Amino acid sequence: MTSTSDIDTSAAARRHATQVPYRLFYDQDVYDAEQRHLFRGPTWNFVGLAAEVPEPGDFKASFVGDTPVVLTRDRDGALHCWVNRCAHRGALVCREPRGNRNAHRCVYHQWTYDPAGRLRGVPFRAGIDGKGGAPADFDLARHGLQTLAVATYGDLVFAAFDPAVEALDDYLGAPMRAALDGIFNRPLTVLGHTRQYAAANWKLYAENVRDPYHASLLHLFHATFGFYRSSQPGRIHMDPRRRHCVLESWPADAKAEAARLAAEDVTSYRAKYTLADPSLVTGRPEFRGLQILSVFPGLVVQQIQNTLAVRQLLPKGVGRFELVVTLFGYADDDPELTAIRLKQANLIGPAGFISMEDGHATEIVQRAIADRTAAESVVVMGGYDAADRDDLVNEAAIRGFWQHYRELLGERVGHAPGGDRG
């Protein structure tokens, strides 16, 4: 395992993360290397909320990278995750998105597994009338489903292919654990799910959620009505290896903010604007401000006003990704607060202001680099390093993402961000 003392913090390494070759977003060999060495490598991947599988026998189909997996809970309450691929001939075992059953049976030849992925039954194992069937030395225990390591933090369930992956607490790091503790501090209730597809590489969205610079420029609804502006107080806080990002902002003094923006002629700000239906943004005092928590490689935990959700970023090929959003509240929420959370969720659904605009932004980048250009993006807002920041006009966390990506994959993908520049 790489310790923080092994990380290259030289000026050359920092500058590498400011020059990102577009090849990384369209090259099939790069995508294949990511599946092998990143998603199936030493990383913890979010697969669901424990609240999605609360009872023995509950299951939820998910993915780690582009590998189909199933999250289950057994009769003793333990959580398991296994590859959704029959040990016999490779068919999907589970074909439903979620449900409850104590036995998972492959429809092809009826091989049957328990929630832990152990093989429990093989039809005609002894043959018929002494003919056919499995060999005498066929051992059920040797033909179970491929299982992953499972760990939880709060209600978040993670799985890993690499049994040598570091402990989840260490993987998350102190800044992320502290932020998660502020959200996952009591029992949850799942409120619903949405899905969104974008014709873009998954890493373009990983950059997007680490990018406070775009938020008040692309999302004019938020800037117009004062929910988020780059001038607000805020910060970027990362773990020592710069792979995870805590992005926070909180409201400024309203009168002082209005006067300053008016003096600077910020055109997106208009104090006189109101909504025809103000219930969309009417909430309760609950959190300090806004939080977007990005856990490498593909989890985003959001708290925007009263809306709480986890976003699971799933690659679906080199030029396509899926975003699975699970909305949640707390078990002790009253009906009015639940209604507020669901109403505000319209801001971030597939047709909402935020998700729709972010998805479009990633797609127009993917379209623009479709000619297989050898050019690079320039990631220099806020400087060249990936240090923590106390402002919202920077790309530090994007540089952090690419620094860690380079640590995992740099040599395997030919050239990582920045090539051999120093």
C-alpha positions in Angstrom: 0.0 0.0 0.0 1.3 3.5 -0.8 1.7 5.7 2.2 1.4 9.5 2.1 5.2 9.8 2.3 5.4 7.9 -1.1 3.4 10.5 -3.0 5.2 12.6 -5.5 4.5 16.2 -4.5 7.2 17.8 -6.7 6.5 20.8 -8.9 6.7 18.5 -11.9 4.0 16.1 -10.5 1.8 19.0 -9.7 2.1 20.5 -13.2 1.2 17.1 -14.7 -2.3 17.4 -13.2 -2.9 20.7 -15.0 -2.5 19.2 -18.5 -5.0 16.4 -19.1 -4.7 14.7 -22.5 -8.1 14.3 -24.2 -7.0 10.8 -25.2 -7.9 9.7 -21.6 -11.6 10.4 -22.4 -11.9 8.4 -25.7 -9.3 5.7 -25.8 -10.6 2.2 -25.5 -7.3 0.9 -24.1 -7.4 3.5 -21.4 -11.0 2.5 -20.5 -10.0 -1.2 -20.4 -7.1 -0.4 -18.1 -9.4 1.5 -15.8 -11.7 -1.5 -15.4 -8.8 -3.8 -14.6 -6.6 -1.6 -12.4 -8.9 1.0 -11.0 -12.4 -0.4 -10.5 -11.1 -3.9 -9.9 -8.0 -2.6 -8.2 -7.3 -1.2 -4.7 -10.4 1.0 -4.5 -13.6 0.9 -2.5 -16.6 1.3 -4.7 -20.0 2.3 -3.5 -22.7 -0.3 -4.2 -25.7 0.9 -2.2 -27.2 2.1 1.0 -27.7 -0.4 3.9 -31.2 1.1 4.1 -31.9 -0.3 0.6 -31.5 -3.9 1.9 -32.8 -3.6 5.4 -34.3 -7.1 5.8 -32.8 -10.6 5.5 -33.1 -11.8 1.9 -33.1 -8.2 0.5 -31.0 -7.6 -2.5 -30.0 -4.8 -4.9 -28.3 -5.2 -8.3 -25.4 -2.8 -8.8 -22.1 -2.4 -10.6 -18.4 -1.9 -9.8 -17.1 -0.2 -12.9 -18.8 -2.1 -15.7 -18.9 -5.4 -13.7 -22.5 -6.4 -12.6 -22.7 -7.2 -8.9 -25.4 -7.8 -6.4 -25.6 -6.5 -2.8 -27.5 -8.9 -0.4 -28.3 -9.3 3.2 -28.3 -12.8 4.7 -30.5 -14.3 7.4 -28.0 -13.2 10.1 -28.1 -9.6 8.9 -24.6 -9.7 7.3 -24.0 -7.9 4.0 -22.5 -9.6 0.9 -21.6 -8.5 -2.6 -20.9 -10.9 -5.4 -20.4 -10.8 -9.2 -23.7 -11.3 -11.0 -22.3 -14.0 -13.2 -23.2 -17.7 -12.8 -20.3 -19.9 -12.0 -21.6 -22.4 -14.5 -21.7 -20.7 -17.9 -21.6 -17.0 -17.1 -25.2 -15.9 -17.3 -26.7 -13.2 -15.1 -28.0 -14.8 -11.9 -30.1 -11.8 -10.8 -32.1 -10.0 -13.4 -34.2 -7.8 -11.2 -33.0 -4.4 -9.9 -34.0 -5.2 -6.3 -36.2 -7.5 -4.2 -36.2 -10.2 -1.5 -35.3 -13.9 -1.8 -33.4 -16.4 0.1 -32.2 -18.2 -3.0 -30.8 -16.8 -6.2 -31.4 -19.1 -9.2 -29.8 -18.8 -12.6 -32.6 -19.1 -15.2 -30.4 -20.9 -17.7 -29.6 -24.1 -15.9 -31.2 -23.5 -12.5 -27.9 -23.4 -10.5 -29.0 -21.9 -7.2 -27.0 -19.8 -4.7 -27.7 -18.4 -1.2 -27.4 -14.7 -0.4 -23.7 -15.1 0.4 -23.1 -16.4 -3.1 -22.5 -20.0 -2.1 -23.7 -22.7 -4.5 -26.5 -24.7 -2.9 -28.1 -26.7 -5.8 -27.3 -28.1 -9.2 -30.1 -29.8 -11.1 -29.4 -33.4 -12.2 -26.1 -33.3 -10.4 -26.3 -37.2 -10.1 -27.6 -37.6 -13.6 -30.6 -39.6 -14.6 -30.7 -43.4 -14.2 -27.0 -43.4 -13.5 -26.2 -41.5 -16.7 -24.8 -38.0 -17.1 -24.6 -35.5 -14.3 -21.6 -33.9 -12.7 -18.3 -35.8 -12.0 -18.1 -37.6 -8.7 -15.6 -35.1 -7.4 -17.7 -32.1 -8.2 -17.7 -29.9 -5.0 -20.4 -27.3 -4.5 -18.1 -25.3 -2.2 -15.6 -24.7 -5.0 -18.2 -23.3 -7.5 -19.7 -20.4 -5.7 -20.0 -16.9 -7.1 -17.0 -14.6 -7.1 -17.3 -12.5 -3.9 -16.0 -9.0 -3.1 -14.8 -7.5 0.2 -17.6 -5.5 1.8 -17.3 -2.6 4.3 -19.6 0.1 5.5 -19.3 3.6 6.7 -22.5 4.9 8.2 -25.2 3.7 5.8 -22.9 3.6 2.8 -21.9 0.2 1.6 -18.7 -0.3 -0.3 -17.2 -3.3 -2.1 -13.7 -4.1 -3.4 -12.2 -6.7 -5.7 -8.8 -6.4 -4.2 -8.6 -8.2 -0.8 -5.5 -6.2 0.0 -7.3 -2.8 -0.2 -6.7 -0.6 2.8 -9.2 -0.3 5.6 -12.2 1.8 4.6 -11.7 4.3 7.3 -8.2 4.9 6.1 -9.3 5.0 2.5 -11.8 7.7 3.2 -9.5 9.8 5.3 -10.4 12.2 8.2 -11.9 15.1 6.2 -14.3 12.8 4.3 -15.2 10.9 7.5 -16.0 14.1 9.3 -18.3 15.3 6.5 -20.1 12.0 6.2 -20.6 11.9 9.9 -22.6 15.1 9.6 -25.1 13.4 7.2 -25.1 9.7 8.1 -25.7 10.2 11.8 -29.1 8.5 12.3 -31.3 5.9 10.6 -32.3 6.6 6.9 -35.4 6.2 4.8 -35.0 5.7 1.1 -37.3 8.1 -0.8 -36.7 7.0 -4.4 -34.4 6.6 -7.3 -33.6 8.3 -10.6 -31.3 7.4 -13.5 -29.6 9.6 -16.0 -27.5 8.7 -19.0 -25.0 10.9 -20.7 -23.0 10.4 -23.9 -19.7 11.2 -22.3 -16.8 9.6 -20.5 -17.3 9.0 -16.8 -14.2 11.0 -15.8 -15.8 14.2 -17.3 -18.5 13.9 -14.6 -15.9 13.0 -11.9 -14.2 16.4 -12.8 -17.6 18.2 -12.8 -18.5 17.4 -9.3 -15.1 18.5 -8.0 -15.3 21.8 -9.9 -16.8 24.7 -7.9 -15.6 27.1 -10.6 -18.5 26.2 -13.0 -21.3 26.1 -10.5 -22.5 29.7 -10.6 -21.6 30.1 -14.3 -23.4 27.0 -15.7 -26.2 26.8 -13.1 -27.7 30.3 -13.5 -30.8 29.3 -11.5 -28.6 29.0 -8.4 -26.8 32.2 -9.0 -29.9 34.2 -9.9 -31.7 33.2 -6.7 -28.7 33.3 -4.4 -28.5 29.6 -3.6 -24.9 29.3 -4.7 -22.4 31.9 -5.9 -18.7 31.8 -6.4 -18.4 34.8 -4.1 -19.9 32.9 -1.1 -17.8 31.6 1.7 -16.7 28.0 0.9 -13.9 25.5 0.9 -12.3 22.5 -0.8 -10.9 19.9 1.7 -9.2 16.7 0.5 -7.6 13.6 2.0 -3.8 13.4 2.0 -3.7 11.5 -1.3 -6.1 14.0 -2.9 -8.5 11.4 -4.2 -11.6 12.5 -2.3 -13.1 16.0 -2.1 -15.3 17.7 0.4 -16.8 20.8 -1.3 -18.7 23.1 1.0 -20.3 26.5 0.7 -22.6 28.5 3.0 -24.6 31.7 2.6 -22.9 35.1 2.9 -24.6 38.0 4.7 -27.4 38.8 2.3 -27.4 42.6 2.4 -23.6 42.9 2.1 -23.6 40.3 -0.8 -26.3 42.2 -2.7 -24.5 45.5 -2.3 -21.2 44.1 -3.4 -22.6 42.2 -6.4 -24.6 45.3 -7.5 -21.4 47.4 -7.3 -19.6 44.8 -9.4 -22.4 44.7 -12.0 -22.8 40.9 -11.6 -25.6 40.4 -14.2 -26.7 37.0 -12.9 -27.8 38.5 -9.6 -31.2 40.1 -9.4 -32.6 40.6 -5.9 -36.1 41.4 -7.3 -36.5 38.0 -9.0 -39.0 35.6 -7.3 -40.4 32.2 -8.3 -44.0 31.7 -9.3 -43.9 28.5 -7.1 -41.6 29.3 -4.2 -42.2 25.9 -2.6 -39.5 24.6 -4.9 -36.9 26.3 -2.8 -38.7 26.8 0.5 -37.0 24.6 3.1 -36.2 24.3 6.8 -33.1 25.3 8.6 -31.2 22.0 8.9 -27.6 22.2 7.5 -25.0 25.0 7.5 -25.0 25.3 3.7 -24.3 23.1 0.7 -22.1 20.0 0.6 -20.9 17.9 -2.4 -18.8 15.0 -1.2 -16.9 13.1 -3.9 -15.4 9.7 -3.0 -13.0 8.2 -5.6 -13.7 6.7 -8.0 -17.5 7.1 -8.4 -19.6 8.1 -5.4 -21.1 11.6 -4.8 -23.0 12.4 -1.6 -25.0 15.6 -1.9 -26.8 17.8 0.5 -28.3 20.7 -1.4 -30.7 22.7 0.9 -32.8 19.9 2.4 -32.3 17.4 -0.4 -30.1 14.4 0.5 -28.9 11.9 -2.1 -26.1 9.6 -3.2 -25.1 9.6 -6.8 -23.4 6.5 -8.2 -21.3 7.2 -11.3 -21.1 4.1 -13.6 -19.1 3.9 -16.8 -21.0 2.3 -19.6 -18.3 2.3 -22.3 -15.6 4.8 -23.2 -18.1 7.4 -24.3 -21.1 6.9 -22.0 -22.0 6.9 -18.3 -25.0 6.3 -16.1 -25.8 8.3 -13.0 -27.9 6.4 -10.5 -29.3 8.8 -7.8 -30.8 7.5 -4.6 -32.8 10.1 -2.6 -33.1 9.6 1.1 -34.3 11.3 4.3 -34.2 10.3 8.0 -36.5 7.8 9.7 -37.6 10.5 12.1 -38.6 13.0 9.4 -42.1 14.3 9.7 -44.3 14.2 6.6 -43.8 17.9 5.9 -40.0 17.6 5.8 -40.2 14.5 3.6 -42.4 16.5 1.2 -39.8 19.3 1.2 -37.0 16.9 0.4 -38.9 15.4 -2.5 -40.0 18.7 -3.9 -36.4 20.1 -3.8 -35.2 16.9 -5.5 -36.7 18.3 -8.7 -33.6 20.6 -8.8 -31.3 17.7 -9.3 -33.3 15.0 -11.1 -32.6 14.1 -14.8 -34.8 17.1 -15.9 -33.7 19.4 -13.1 -31.6 22.4 -13.5 -28.4 20.9 -12.0 -28.2 17.4 -13.4 -29.5 18.3 -16.9 -27.0 21.1 -17.2 -24.1 19.0 -15.9 -24.9 16.1 -18.2 -25.1 18.5 -21.2 -21.7 20.0 -20.3 -20.0 16.6 -20.2 -21.6 15.7 -23.6 -20.4 18.8 -25.4 -16.9 18.1 -24.3 -17.1 14.5 -25.5 -18.5 15.7 -28.8 -15.8 18.3 -29.3 -12.9 15.8 -28.8 -14.5 13.2 -31.1 -11.9 13.9 -33.8 -9.3 12.1 -31.5 -7.4 15.3 -31.0 -4.0 15.1 -29.3 -4.7 18.3 -27.4 -5.1 18.7 -23.7 -7.4 20.5 -21.3 -5.9 23.2 -19.0 -6.7 22.9 -15.3 -5.0 25.8 -13.7 -7.7 27.8 -11.9 -6.4 28.4 -8.4 -2.8 27.5 -9.3 -0.9 24.3 -10.1 -1.2 22.3 -7.0 -3.9 20.2 -5.4 -4.0 21.9 -2.0 -7.0 22.6 0.2 -8.7 25.9 -0.6 -10.9 28.4 1.2 -12.4 29.8 -2.0 -14.7 28.6 -4.8 -12.9 29.8 -7.9 -10.4 27.0 -8.3 -9.9 23.6 -9.9 -7.7 22.1 -7.1 -9.9 19.0 -6.5 -9.8 18.2 -10.2 -6.0 18.3 -10.0 -6.3 16.0 -7.0 -8.4 13.5 -8.9 -5.8 13.4 -11.7 -2.9 13.1 -9.3 -4.4 10.0 -7.8 -5.5 8.6 -11.2 -1.9 9.0 -12.3 -0.7 7.2 -9.2 -3.0 4.2 -10.0 -2.8 4.2 -13.8 -0.1 6.5 -15.2 2.3 3.9 -16.7 -0.5 1.6 -17.7 -2.3 4.1 -20.0 0.8 5.2 -21.8 0.8 8.8 -20.5 -1.1 10.3 -17.6 -2.1 13.9 -17.2 0.8 16.1 -18.4 2.8 13.5 -20.2 6.5 14.0 -19.5 6.3 17.7 -19.0 8.0 19.1 -15.9 
